[in-house]
Amino acid sequence: MKRRWRTAAAKTREGFADSLAAAALGMMGEGGDVPELTVVRRAIRWNIVPAHADEEPPAGLEEACAWLAGHSLPLSALKSSNVAEDVHYRFAYRLDGKLAGKETYKRRRRNFNAAMAYAIQKGYLEANPVAELERPATAQRGSIDPRILMNPVQAREFLVAVSYVGSVKRNRGRRLVAFFGCILYAAMRPAEVVALRKKDCHLPESGWGVLTLRETRPVAGKKWTDTGERHDKRGLKMRDPEADRPVPIPPELVAMLRAHLKEFGSAPDGRVFHNERGGLVGSTSYYRVWMEARLFALPPHKVDSPLAEKPYAGRAFCITQWLKAGLAVAEVARRAGTSPEVIDRHYSGLVDNSEEEDNQKIEKAMGWVAQEPDTA
């Protein structure tokens, strides 16, 4: 972890810590007064931060840290197939026994493999103990749940509902109408919206505009960032650090952003979205507004449903609308800042194409167009 820390992003550090904490659950030895697994995981995640090497554990973790120091299995125990299989089980399952998501499993195993490569390099092990173990097939997840998707009317009504959240004095909701508009109409990730700067927005008085995305401000937690702040500052996901991503935006979103800047202005550093003190918009803040807006926008029987269950559902709505409009998968992927493979795997199955129209296209292409019957 210390070797990886210097070059890794804050979210990468946190992901690596989670992976090794999952592995550590499978490396617990036997002994009385075994701490709860949730506390064990927190203790491992705390201990693994290099800056904590010479510090005493925080309140609530002292006993778990002491127990682990005396009962954790040595690295050589991974040579036992039973121990290796238990570690592998921890990658694929949550603490409640339910399957972890596919991406969670992949991240944990990838990071554990990196740790094992380091152990082999140092001569502690001769081979990766989980190399031959197969991922549980049931951890595979395909396309996203179609029940989370709003339709265009619901999306417009949702943005109106956002404006009603909070008191008039605090403007909690109105500050985030255009914020959520960027997610719903430009498929931006929330961390990309947080980092959006005024100088990167082309907002004409009429017609389509362009947002040129250059950085992201993901929430990672103070202990994972170099600055000690909750938000990390990184380049775009799946892009070189200096690369940007121009995203055309419709007139509706242009109008929202123009209205937002007119009412609230930009932050001192040029960011479009900011809180009342000019600081970064926190994930907790925009999540709460999103959840409160659902109460205004959705009928009672839909409030407890998966519909628009979290802000990321807005990104899924936008991507599926682009696909339904007929954009090529490669162009959808470019605008959304992801890969065509991800679009195919998670979103293409949600597009309700007309089977009859598709059949007619095939008939025309193959020269099988039916002839009009002879009524003479």
Helices and strands as residue ranges (DSSP letters): H 2-5, H 10-25, H 37-47, G 50-52, H 62-71, G 75-79, H 81-92, H 102-121, G 137-139, G 146-148, H 152-162, G 174-176, H 177-186, H 190-195, G 198-200, E 201-202, E 209-213, E 245-249, H 251-264, H 283-297, H 300-303, H 312-324, H 329-336, H 340-346, G 348-350, H 355-366
